[in-house]
Protein backbone atom coordinates (compact mmCIF):
# COMPACT_ATOMS: atom_id res chain seq x y z
CA UNK A 1 0.00 0.00 0.00
CA UNK A 2 1.26 3.46 -0.85
CA UNK A 3 2.31 5.70 2.05
CA UNK A 4 -0.34 8.29 1.25
CA UNK A 5 -3.13 5.71 1.09
CA UNK A 6 -2.03 4.17 4.36
CA UNK A 7 -1.87 7.58 6.05
CA UNK A 8 -5.32 8.61 4.78
CA UNK A 9 -6.90 5.33 5.88
CA UNK A 10 -5.26 5.52 9.30
CA UNK A 11 -6.48 9.10 9.76
CA UNK A 12 -10.05 8.26 8.76
CA UNK A 13 -10.22 5.22 11.02
CA UNK A 14 -8.67 7.19 13.88
CA UNK A 15 -11.24 9.96 13.54
CA UNK A 16 -14.15 7.52 13.45
CA UNK A 17 -12.87 5.55 16.43
CA UNK A 18 -12.14 8.64 18.53
CA UNK A 19 -15.57 10.08 17.74
CA UNK A 20 -17.30 6.91 18.91
CA UNK A 21 -15.22 6.73 22.10
CA UNK A 22 -15.58 10.43 22.97
CA UNK A 23 -19.30 10.53 22.18
CA UNK A 24 -20.05 7.39 24.15
CA UNK A 25 -18.00 8.64 27.10
CA UNK A 26 -19.47 12.15 27.15
CA UNK A 27 -23.07 11.02 26.73
CA UNK A 28 -22.99 8.40 29.49
CA UNK A 29 -20.27 9.92 31.64
CA UNK A 30 -18.96 7.43 34.16
CA UNK A 31 -21.60 4.80 33.42
CA UNK A 32 -19.25 3.05 31.01
CA UNK A 33 -19.81 2.06 27.44
CA UNK A 34 -23.34 1.19 26.52
CA UNK A 35 -24.45 -0.19 23.20
CA UNK A 36 -27.02 2.61 22.79
CA UNK A 37 -24.41 5.34 23.04
CA UNK A 38 -22.11 3.59 20.58
CA UNK A 39 -25.00 3.16 18.13
CA UNK A 40 -25.99 6.82 18.58
CA UNK A 41 -22.43 7.96 17.91
CA UNK A 42 -22.27 6.06 14.61
CA UNK A 43 -24.61 8.55 12.96
CA UNK A 44 -21.99 11.31 13.42
CA UNK A 45 -18.98 9.31 12.20
CA UNK A 46 -19.45 10.13 8.48
CA UNK A 47 -18.82 13.82 9.21
CA UNK A 48 -15.69 13.08 11.26
CA UNK A 49 -14.43 10.54 8.75
CA UNK A 50 -14.94 12.91 5.84
CA UNK A 51 -13.19 15.71 7.73
CA UNK A 52 -10.25 13.39 8.42
CA UNK A 53 -10.20 12.27 4.78
CA UNK A 54 -10.07 15.84 3.48
CA UNK A 55 -7.54 16.92 6.13
CA UNK A 56 -5.17 14.03 5.46
CA UNK A 57 -5.39 14.49 1.69
CA UNK A 58 -4.72 18.21 2.06
CA UNK A 59 -1.84 17.61 4.50
CA UNK A 60 -0.15 15.11 2.19
CA UNK A 61 -0.55 17.46 -0.78
CA UNK A 62 0.87 20.26 1.36
CA UNK A 63 3.77 17.98 2.28
CA UNK A 64 4.49 17.17 -1.38
CA UNK A 65 4.67 20.88 -2.21
CA UNK A 66 7.03 21.41 0.72
CA UNK A 67 9.28 18.56 -0.44
CA UNK A 68 9.41 20.06 -3.95
CA UNK A 69 10.56 23.34 -2.40
CA UNK A 70 13.28 21.52 -0.50
CA UNK A 71 11.71 21.87 2.94
CA UNK A 72 11.69 19.00 5.37
CA UNK A 73 8.78 18.36 7.71
CA UNK A 74 8.84 16.70 11.08
CA UNK A 75 6.11 14.41 12.39
CA UNK A 76 4.94 16.89 15.04
CA UNK A 77 4.48 19.68 12.52
CA UNK A 78 2.62 17.46 10.10
CA UNK A 79 0.40 16.25 12.94
CA UNK A 80 -0.43 19.82 13.92
CA UNK A 81 -1.22 20.75 10.32
CA UNK A 82 -3.41 17.67 9.82
CA UNK A 83 -5.35 18.20 13.04
CA UNK A 84 -5.75 21.92 12.36
CA UNK A 85 -7.26 21.15 8.96
CA UNK A 86 -9.45 18.45 10.51
CA UNK A 87 -10.79 20.63 13.33
CA UNK A 88 -11.41 23.54 10.96
CA UNK A 89 -13.35 21.43 8.46
CA UNK A 90 -15.30 19.36 11.00
CA UNK A 91 -17.97 22.00 11.86
CA UNK A 92 -18.76 22.66 8.21
CA UNK A 93 -18.95 18.96 7.33
CA UNK A 94 -20.97 18.29 10.47
CA UNK A 95 -23.49 20.94 9.39
CA UNK A 96 -23.73 19.48 5.90
CA UNK A 97 -24.14 15.96 7.29
CA UNK A 98 -26.78 17.05 9.83
CA UNK A 99 -28.75 18.94 7.18
CA UNK A 100 -28.63 15.87 4.93
CA UNK A 101 -29.88 13.61 7.70
CA UNK A 102 -32.62 16.09 8.62
CA UNK A 103 -33.71 16.38 5.00
CA UNK A 104 -33.91 12.60 4.63
CA UNK A 105 -35.87 12.28 7.87
CA UNK A 106 -38.29 15.04 6.92
CA UNK A 107 -38.75 13.58 3.48
CA UNK A 108 -39.82 10.14 4.67
CA UNK A 109 -41.22 10.83 8.15
CA UNK A 110 -44.84 9.87 8.79
CA UNK A 111 -45.58 13.23 10.42
CA UNK A 112 -42.74 15.58 9.52
CA UNK A 113 -42.03 18.64 11.60
CA UNK A 114 -41.45 22.00 9.99
CA UNK A 115 -37.99 22.73 8.62
CA UNK A 116 -37.62 25.76 10.91
CA UNK A 117 -38.40 23.73 14.03
CA UNK A 118 -35.89 21.06 13.17
CA UNK A 119 -33.03 23.36 12.18
CA UNK A 120 -33.45 25.70 15.17
CA UNK A 121 -31.11 23.51 17.24
CA UNK A 122 -28.54 22.97 14.48
CA UNK A 123 -26.12 25.85 15.31
CA UNK A 124 -26.00 24.86 18.97
CA UNK A 125 -25.34 21.22 18.12
CA UNK A 126 -22.53 22.17 15.73
CA UNK A 127 -20.87 24.44 18.30
CA UNK A 128 -21.20 21.87 21.10
CA UNK A 129 -20.01 18.94 18.99
CA UNK A 130 -17.06 20.94 17.68
CA UNK A 131 -16.10 22.08 21.17
CA UNK A 132 -16.38 18.54 22.53
CA UNK A 133 -14.26 17.27 19.63
CA UNK A 134 -11.52 19.80 20.35
CA UNK A 135 -11.60 19.50 24.14
CA UNK A 136 -11.79 15.72 24.42
CA UNK A 137 -10.29 14.64 21.10
CA UNK A 138 -7.31 16.92 20.49
CA UNK A 139 -4.81 15.28 22.83
CA UNK A 140 -5.63 11.63 21.97
CA UNK A 141 -5.80 12.51 18.28
CA UNK A 142 -2.42 14.22 18.44
CA UNK A 143 -0.85 11.31 20.30
CA UNK A 144 -2.08 8.72 17.81
CA UNK A 145 -1.84 10.82 14.64
CA UNK A 146 1.77 11.63 15.48
CA UNK A 147 2.74 8.01 14.88
CA UNK A 148 0.75 7.89 11.64
CA UNK A 149 2.52 11.05 10.44
CA UNK A 150 5.91 9.71 11.48
CA UNK A 151 5.29 6.48 9.58
CA UNK A 152 4.06 8.40 6.53
CA UNK A 153 7.10 10.68 6.49
CA UNK A 154 9.48 7.76 6.92
CA UNK A 155 7.79 5.69 4.20
CA UNK A 156 7.48 8.60 1.78
CA UNK A 157 11.16 9.45 2.31
CA UNK A 158 12.11 5.80 1.67
CA UNK A 159 10.00 5.79 -1.48
CA UNK A 160 11.70 8.91 -2.83
CA UNK A 161 15.25 7.91 -1.93
CA UNK A 162 15.06 4.35 -3.18
CA UNK A 163 14.27 5.36 -6.78
CA UNK A 164 17.32 5.36 -9.09
SEDO-77052 format. One line per field, with one value per atom (N, C-alpha, C): atom name; y, z, x; residue in three letters. Coordinates in steps of 0.02 Angstrom, whole numbers, plus 50000, padded with zeros to 5 digits. Example, Ala and Ser with C-alpha at 12.3 -4.5 7.8 and 13.67 -1.06 7.14 Angstrom:
REM residues 2
atomo	c(N; CA; C; N; CA; C)
py	c(49716; 49775; 49835; 49888; 49947; 50002)
pz	c(50390; 50390; 50390; 50354; 50357; 50394)
px	c(50660; 50615; 50660; 50642; 50684; 50645)
residuo	c(ALA; ALA; ALA; SER; SER; SER)
This chain:
REM residues 164
atomo	c(N; CA; C; N; CA; C; N; CA; C; N; CA; C; N; CA; C; N; CA; C; N; CA; C; N; CA; C; N; CA; C; N; CA; C; N; CA; C; N; CA; C; N; CA; C; N; CA; C; N; CA; C; N; CA; C; N; CA; C; N; CA; C; N; CA; C; N; CA; C; N; CA; C; N; CA; C; N; CA; C; N; CA; C; N; CA; C; N; CA; C; N; CA; C; N; CA; C; N; CA; C; N; CA; C; N; CA; C; N; CA; C; N; CA; C; N; CA; C; N; CA; C; N; CA; C; N; CA; C; N; CA; C; N; CA; C; N; CA; C; N; CA; C; N; CA; C; N; CA; C; N; CA; C; N; CA; C; N; CA; C; N; CA; C; N; CA; C; N; CA; C; N; CA; C; N; CA; C; N; CA; C; N; CA; C; N; CA; C; N; CA; C; N; CA; C; N; CA; C; N; CA; C; N; CA; C; N; CA; C; N; CA; C; N; CA; C; N; CA; C; N; CA; C; N; CA; C; N; CA; C; N; CA; C; N; CA; C; N; CA; C; N; CA; C; N; CA; C; N; CA; C; N; CA; C; N; CA; C; N; CA; C; N; CA; C; N; CA; C; N; CA; C; N; CA; C; N; CA; C; N; CA; C; N; CA; C; N; CA; C; N; CA; C; N; CA; C; N; CA; C; N; CA; C; N; CA; C; N; CA; C; N; CA; C; N; CA; C; N; CA; C; N; CA; C; N; CA; C; N; CA; C; N; CA; C; N; CA; C; N; CA; C; N; CA; C; N; CA; C; N; CA; C; N; CA; C; N; CA; C; N; CA; C; N; CA; C; N; CA; C; N; CA; C; N; CA; C; N; CA; C; N; CA; C; N; CA; C; N; CA; C; N; CA; C; N; CA; C; N; CA; C; N; CA; C; N; CA; C; N; CA; C; N; CA; C; N; CA; C; N; CA; C; N; CA; C; N; CA; C; N; CA; C; N; CA; C; N; CA; C; N; CA; C; N; CA; C; N; CA; C; N; CA; C; N; CA; C; N; CA; C; N; CA; C; N; CA; C; N; CA; C; N; CA; C; N; CA; C; N; CA; C; N; CA; C; N; CA; C; N; CA; C; N; CA; C; N; CA; C; N; CA; C; N; CA; C; N; CA; C; N; CA; C; N; CA; C; N; CA; C; N; CA; C; N; CA; C; N; CA; C; N; CA; C; N; CA; C; N; CA; C; N; CA; C; N; CA; C; N; CA; C; N; CA; C; N; CA; C; N; CA; C; N; CA; C; N; CA; C; N; CA; C)
py	c(49942; 50000; 50062; 50111; 50173; 50211; 50248; 50285; 50333; 50367; 50415; 50379; 50324; 50286; 50259; 50234; 50208; 50264; 50323; 50379; 50403; 50408; 50430; 50381; 50317; 50266; 50267; 50274; 50276; 50337; 50394; 50455; 50449; 50420; 50413; 50365; 50309; 50261; 50289; 50327; 50359; 50408; 50449; 50498; 50464; 50411; 50376; 50343; 50311; 50277; 50327; 50382; 50432; 50464; 50475; 50504; 50457; 50393; 50345; 50343; 50340; 50336; 50400; 50458; 50521; 50531; 50518; 50527; 50480; 50417; 50369; 50387; 50413; 50432; 50495; 50545; 50607; 50598; 50560; 50551; 50513; 50461; 50420; 50431; 50478; 50496; 50437; 50426; 50371; 50306; 50302; 50240; 50186; 50201; 50152; 50151; 50109; 50103; 50066; 50093; 50060; 50055; 50003; 49991; 50047; 50076; 50130; 50191; 50208; 50267; 50256; 50195; 50180; 50183; 50156; 50158; 50230; 50271; 50341; 50380; 50362; 50398; 50381; 50324; 50303; 50349; 50383; 50428; 50491; 50506; 50565; 50548; 50484; 50465; 50484; 50485; 50507; 50577; 50623; 50691; 50692; 50656; 50654; 50618; 50564; 50527; 50567; 50603; 50645; 50703; 50732; 50786; 50759; 50699; 50669; 50652; 50629; 50614; 50676; 50730; 50792; 50821; 50818; 50846; 50807; 50741; 50702; 50708; 50713; 50724; 50793; 50843; 50910; 50914; 50880; 50881; 50846; 50790; 50755; 50795; 50830; 50873; 50931; 50959; 51013; 50989; 50927; 50899; 50890; 50867; 50859; 50925; 50978; 51044; 51066; 51052; 51071; 51032; 50969; 50928; 50955; 50975; 51003; 51068; 51105; 51167; 51156; 51092; 51076; 51082; 51089; 51094; 51024; 51015; 50950; 50957; 50916; 50918; 50867; 50882; 50835; 50808; 50753; 50720; 50765; 50801; 50844; 50900; 50931; 50984; 50959; 50901; 50873; 50854; 50829; 50813; 50875; 50928; 50991; 51017; 51014; 51037; 50995; 50929; 50884; 50895; 50900; 50910; 50979; 51029; 51096; 51095; 51064; 51058; 51017; 50964; 50922; 50962; 50996; 51031; 51093; 51121; 51177; 51154; 51095; 51072; 51033; 51009; 50968; 51005; 51067; 51100; 51108; 51126; 51133; 51066; 51014; 50948; 50920; 50936; 50914; 50948; 51012; 51047; 51018; 51004; 50974; 50905; 50865; 50798; 50802; 50846; 50852; 50876; 50924; 50947; 50891; 50850; 50794; 50744; 50728; 50680; 50709; 50773; 50805; 50804; 50819; 50819; 50750; 50699; 50630; 50612; 50629; 50614; 50651; 50714; 50752; 50727; 50703; 50679; 50616; 50571; 50507; 50497; 50548; 50542; 50537; 50501; 50494; 50560; 50595; 50662; 50709; 50737; 50779; 50845; 50866; 50932; 50985; 51047; 51100; 51106; 51129; 51137; 51185; 51238; 51288; 51259; 51217; 51187; 51140; 51103; 51053; 51086; 51137; 51168; 51222; 51234; 51285; 51264; 51200; 51176; 51163; 51167; 51149; 51190; 51256; 51292; 51273; 51263; 51243; 51175; 51128; 51061; 51064; 51104; 51109; 51139; 51191; 51222; 51173; 51140; 51093; 51033; 51005; 50947; 50966; 51025; 51047; 51060; 51091; 51104; 51039; 50992; 50927; 50891; 50895; 50863; 50893; 50958; 50990; 50976; 50983; 50975; 50903; 50856; 50786; 50747; 50771; 50732; 50757; 50817; 50846; 50809; 50796; 50764; 50691; 50650; 50582; 50580; 50624; 50625; 50644; 50692; 50711; 50653; 50620; 50566; 50508; 50492; 50436; 50458; 50517; 50541; 50555; 50571; 50582; 50521; 50461; 50400; 50386; 50403; 50395; 50442; 50504; 50553; 50531; 50508; 50486; 50428; 50381; 50324; 50348; 50394; 50420; 50455; 50498; 50534; 50486; 50436; 50388; 50348; 50324; 50284; 50326; 50389; 50430; 50449; 50457; 50472; 50411; 50351; 50290; 50281; 50298; 50289; 50337; 50397; 50446; 50433; 50406; 50396; 50330; 50282; 50217; 50216; 50267; 50268; 50287; 50252; 50268; 50332)
pz	c(50000; 50000; 50000; 49962; 49957; 50024; 50039; 50103; 50111; 50057; 50062; 50077; 50043; 50054; 50126; 50150; 50218; 50269; 50257; 50302; 50302; 50244; 50239; 50274; 50262; 50294; 50369; 50393; 50465; 50496; 50462; 50488; 50491; 50440; 50438; 50492; 50499; 50551; 50621; 50630; 50694; 50712; 50664; 50677; 50695; 50658; 50672; 50741; 50757; 50821; 50880; 50873; 50927; 50936; 50881; 50887; 50925; 50910; 50945; 51020; 51035; 51105; 51143; 51114; 51149; 51157; 51105; 51109; 51161; 51160; 51208; 51279; 51289; 51355; 51380; 51337; 51357; 51371; 51328; 51336; 51401; 51416; 51474; 51532; 51527; 51582; 51610; 51674; 51708; 51708; 51672; 51671; 51629; 51594; 51551; 51482; 51441; 51372; 51371; 51336; 51326; 51251; 51231; 51160; 51128; 51166; 51140; 51122; 51165; 51152; 51094; 51086; 51029; 50965; 50966; 50907; 50890; 50941; 50929; 50900; 50920; 50895; 50823; 50799; 50731; 50679; 50697; 50648; 50636; 50680; 50671; 50641; 50636; 50610; 50537; 50493; 50424; 50420; 50462; 50461; 50484; 50538; 50563; 50515; 50485; 50438; 50375; 50351; 50292; 50307; 50367; 50387; 50390; 50417; 50421; 50351; 50308; 50239; 50204; 50207; 50174; 50206; 50272; 50306; 50289; 50288; 50273; 50200; 50155; 50084; 50075; 50109; 50103; 50135; 50191; 50225; 50183; 50151; 50110; 50046; 50018; 49961; 49982; 50040; 50068; 50079; 50103; 50114; 50048; 49997; 49931; 49904; 49912; 49889; 49930; 49994; 50036; 50016; 50000; 49978; 49913; 49867; 49803; 49812; 49865; 49880; 49921; 49937; 49975; 50050; 50075; 50147; 50175; 50236; 50269; 50328; 50331; 50386; 50439; 50499; 50554; 50570; 50605; 50619; 50662; 50709; 50752; 50712; 50667; 50626; 50579; 50549; 50505; 50544; 50605; 50647; 50663; 50681; 50696; 50635; 50577; 50516; 50500; 50506; 50491; 50539; 50603; 50652; 50646; 50629; 50618; 50560; 50505; 50448; 50467; 50505; 50526; 50569; 50621; 50667; 50635; 50583; 50548; 50500; 50470; 50423; 50456; 50517; 50550; 50560; 50584; 50593; 50528; 50474; 50410; 50386; 50389; 50366; 50413; 50477; 50524; 50507; 50489; 50469; 50406; 50357; 50295; 50308; 50349; 50364; 50403; 50452; 50491; 50448; 50404; 50359; 50311; 50289; 50246; 50284; 50344; 50385; 50401; 50417; 50431; 50369; 50312; 50250; 50235; 50244; 50231; 50281; 50344; 50394; 50379; 50361; 50346; 50283; 50238; 50174; 50183; 50226; 50233; 50301; 50342; 50407; 50399; 50443; 50440; 50454; 50505; 50521; 50528; 50473; 50476; 50512; 50548; 50580; 50528; 50547; 50500; 50497; 50441; 50431; 50482; 50498; 50546; 50616; 50635; 50702; 50708; 50656; 50658; 50656; 50616; 50609; 50662; 50706; 50758; 50805; 50817; 50862; 50827; 50761; 50724; 50742; 50747; 50765; 50834; 50881; 50948; 50947; 50911; 50906; 50873; 50821; 50786; 50832; 50869; 50915; 50970; 51000; 51055; 51031; 50975; 50949; 50931; 50902; 50884; 50946; 50996; 51058; 51093; 51095; 51126; 51088; 51022; 50982; 50997; 51003; 51017; 51089; 51137; 51207; 51223; 51202; 51221; 51169; 51107; 51055; 51033; 51050; 51025; 51050; 51114; 51141; 51118; 51124; 51098; 51023; 50986; 50914; 50898; 50934; 50922; 50938; 50994; 51015; 50965; 50937; 50891; 50820; 50800; 50732; 50723; 50777; 50774; 50745; 50768; 50744; 50671; 50652; 50582; 50538; 50560; 50522; 50518; 50573; 50574; 50525; 50525; 50479; 50407; 50395; 50326; 50302; 50344; 50324; 50312; 50355; 50346; 50282; 50270; 50210; 50147; 50149; 50089; 50075; 50126; 50115; 50087; 50111; 50084; 50012; 49995; 49926; 49878; 49902; 49858; 49854; 49905; 49904; 49872; 49869; 49841; 49765; 49734; 49661; 49631; 49577; 49545; 49506)
px	c(50042; 50000; 50045; 50024; 50063; 50061; 50114; 50116; 50057; 50038; 49983; 49917; 49905; 49843; 49840; 49896; 49899; 49886; 49916; 49907; 49834; 49804; 49734; 49688; 49698; 49655; 49664; 49725; 49737; 49704; 49707; 49676; 49600; 49570; 49498; 49475; 49508; 49489; 49500; 49553; 49566; 49511; 49491; 49438; 49372; 49355; 49292; 49295; 49350; 49356; 49355; 49393; 49393; 49324; 49288; 49222; 49175; 49177; 49135; 49153; 49217; 49239; 49221; 49236; 49221; 49146; 49107; 49035; 49005; 49025; 48998; 49018; 49078; 49100; 49065; 49058; 49026; 48952; 48918; 48847; 48830; 48867; 48851; 48898; 48942; 48986; 49024; 49017; 49052; 49015; 48959; 48920; 48952; 49004; 49037; 49006; 49034; 49010; 48943; 48897; 48833; 48821; 48788; 48777; 48736; 48690; 48649; 48691; 48739; 48780; 48827; 48852; 48895; 48854; 48793; 48750; 48731; 48718; 48700; 48760; 48820; 48879; 48894; 48871; 48886; 48854; 48800; 48769; 48810; 48859; 48901; 48968; 48985; 49051; 49063; 49012; 49028; 49056; 49032; 49059; 49131; 49146; 49215; 49261; 49237; 49279; 49293; 49243; 49253; 49300; 49294; 49341; 49412; 49421; 49488; 49514; 49470; 49490; 49515; 49477; 49497; 49559; 49564; 49623; 49686; 49681; 49741; 49762; 49713; 49731; 49763; 49736; 49764; 49834; 49842; 49908; 49961; 49943; 49993; 50008; 49959; 49972; 50017; 50004; 50043; 50116; 50122; 50189; 50226; 50192; 50224; 50250; 50210; 50234; 50294; 50295; 50352; 50414; 50407; 50464; 50492; 50448; 50471; 50509; 50493; 50528; 50591; 50604; 50664; 50656; 50597; 50585; 50574; 50593; 50584; 50538; 50487; 50439; 50458; 50436; 50442; 50372; 50369; 50306; 50260; 50288; 50247; 50215; 50252; 50224; 50170; 50182; 50131; 50069; 50077; 50020; 49980; 50014; 49978; 49941; 49972; 49939; 49878; 49885; 49830; 49771; 49786; 49732; 49701; 49741; 49713; 49663; 49683; 49637; 49575; 49584; 49527; 49479; 49505; 49460; 49429; 49460; 49429; 49375; 49383; 49333; 49276; 49286; 49235; 49169; 49167; 49101; 49062; 49096; 49062; 49035; 49075; 49053; 48999; 49003; 48951; 48885; 48887; 48826; 48796; 48838; 48813; 48784; 48818; 48793; 48727; 48723; 48661; 48603; 48616; 48563; 48540; 48587; 48569; 48525; 48545; 48506; 48437; 48434; 48369; 48325; 48354; 48315; 48287; 48328; 48304; 48250; 48258; 48207; 48142; 48146; 48085; 48051; 48091; 48062; 48021; 48044; 48009; 47977; 47971; 47939; 47863; 47831; 47758; 47724; 47747; 47721; 47780; 47803; 47863; 47850; 47901; 47898; 47917; 47909; 47928; 48004; 48028; 48100; 48130; 48094; 48119; 48125; 48077; 48080; 48139; 48152; 48205; 48274; 48282; 48349; 48362; 48316; 48328; 48384; 48393; 48444; 48511; 48513; 48573; 48635; 48633; 48694; 48721; 48677; 48700; 48733; 48704; 48733; 48802; 48809; 48873; 48926; 48909; 48956; 48975; 48926; 48940; 48981; 48962; 49000; 49071; 49080; 49147; 49189; 49159; 49195; 49213; 49167; 49181; 49237; 49235; 49287; 49356; 49359; 49424; 49447; 49401; 49420; 49439; 49398; 49411; 49450; 49453; 49486; 49553; 49572; 49634; 49696; 49700; 49760; 49765; 49712; 49719; 49731; 49699; 49710; 49782; 49810; 49879; 49926; 49913; 49957; 49957; 49900; 49896; 49916; 49893; 49908; 49983; 50016; 50089; 50124; 50105; 50137; 50118; 50057; 50037; 50077; 50087; 50126; 50199; 50226; 50295; 50306; 50259; 50264; 50258; 50211; 50203; 50266; 50295; 50355; 50413; 50420; 50474; 50464; 50403; 50390; 50394; 50370; 50374; 50447; 50487; 50558; 50593; 50576; 50605; 50586; 50523; 50500; 50535; 50552; 50585; 50659; 50690; 50762; 50782; 50735; 50753; 50748; 50719; 50714; 50781; 50801; 50866; 50863)
residuo	c(UNK; UNK; UNK; UNK; UNK; UNK; UNK; UNK; UNK; UNK; UNK; UNK; UNK; UNK; UNK; UNK; UNK; UNK; UNK; UNK; UNK; UNK; UNK; UNK; UNK; UNK; UNK; UNK; UNK; UNK; UNK; UNK; UNK; UNK; UNK; UNK; UNK; UNK; UNK; UNK; UNK; UNK; UNK; UNK; UNK; UNK; UNK; UNK; UNK; UNK; UNK; UNK; UNK; UNK; UNK; UNK; UNK; UNK; UNK; UNK; UNK; UNK; UNK; UNK; UNK; UNK; UNK; UNK; UNK; UNK; UNK; UNK; UNK; UNK; UNK; UNK; UNK; UNK; UNK; UNK; UNK; UNK; UNK; UNK; UNK; UNK; UNK; UNK; UNK; UNK; UNK; UNK; UNK; UNK; UNK; UNK; UNK; UNK; UNK; UNK; UNK; UNK; UNK; UNK; UNK; UNK; UNK; UNK; UNK; UNK; UNK; UNK; UNK; UNK; UNK; UNK; UNK; UNK; UNK; UNK; UNK; UNK; UNK; UNK; UNK; UNK; UNK; UNK; UNK; UNK; UNK; UNK; UNK; UNK; UNK; UNK; UNK; UNK; UNK; UNK; UNK; UNK; UNK; UNK; UNK; UNK; UNK; UNK; UNK; UNK; UNK; UNK; UNK; UNK; UNK; UNK; UNK; UNK; UNK; UNK; UNK; UNK; UNK; UNK; UNK; UNK; UNK; UNK; UNK; UNK; UNK; UNK; UNK; UNK; UNK; UNK; UNK; UNK; UNK; UNK; UNK; UNK; UNK; UNK; UNK; UNK; UNK; UNK; UNK; UNK; UNK; UNK; UNK; UNK; UNK; UNK; UNK; UNK; UNK; UNK; UNK; UNK; UNK; UNK; UNK; UNK; UNK; UNK; UNK; UNK; UNK; UNK; UNK; UNK; UNK; UNK; UNK; UNK; UNK; UNK; UNK; UNK; UNK; UNK; UNK; UNK; UNK; UNK; UNK; UNK; UNK; UNK; UNK; UNK; UNK; UNK; UNK; UNK; UNK; UNK; UNK; UNK; UNK; UNK; UNK; UNK; UNK; UNK; UNK; UNK; UNK; UNK; UNK; UNK; UNK; UNK; UNK; UNK; UNK; UNK; UNK; UNK; UNK; UNK; UNK; UNK; UNK; UNK; UNK; UNK; UNK; UNK; UNK; UNK; UNK; UNK; UNK; UNK; UNK; UNK; UNK; UNK; UNK; UNK; UNK; UNK; UNK; UNK; UNK; UNK; UNK; UNK; UNK; UNK; UNK; UNK; UNK; UNK; UNK; UNK; UNK; UNK; UNK; UNK; UNK; UNK; UNK; UNK; UNK; UNK; UNK; UNK; UNK; UNK; UNK; UNK; UNK; UNK; UNK; UNK; UNK; UNK; UNK; UNK; UNK; UNK; UNK; UNK; UNK; UNK; UNK; UNK; UNK; UNK; UNK; UNK; UNK; UNK; UNK; UNK; UNK; UNK; UNK; UNK; UNK; UNK; UNK; UNK; UNK; UNK; UNK; UNK; UNK; UNK; UNK; UNK; UNK; UNK; UNK; UNK; UNK; UNK; UNK; UNK; UNK; UNK; UNK; UNK; UNK; UNK; UNK; UNK; UNK; UNK; UNK; UNK; UNK; UNK; UNK; UNK; UNK; UNK; UNK; UNK; UNK; UNK; UNK; UNK; UNK; UNK; UNK; UNK; UNK; UNK; UNK; UNK; UNK; UNK; UNK; UNK; UNK; UNK; UNK; UNK; UNK; UNK; UNK; UNK; UNK; UNK; UNK; UNK; UNK; UNK; UNK; UNK; UNK; UNK; UNK; UNK; UNK; UNK; UNK; UNK; UNK; UNK; UNK; UNK; UNK; UNK; UNK; UNK; UNK; UNK; UNK; UNK; UNK; UNK; UNK; UNK; UNK; UNK; UNK; UNK; UNK; UNK; UNK; UNK; UNK; UNK; UNK; UNK; UNK; UNK; UNK; UNK; UNK; UNK; UNK; UNK; UNK; UNK; UNK; UNK; UNK; UNK; UNK; UNK; UNK; UNK; UNK; UNK; UNK; UNK; UNK; UNK; UNK; UNK; UNK; UNK; UNK; UNK; UNK; UNK; UNK; UNK; UNK; UNK; UNK; UNK; UNK; UNK)
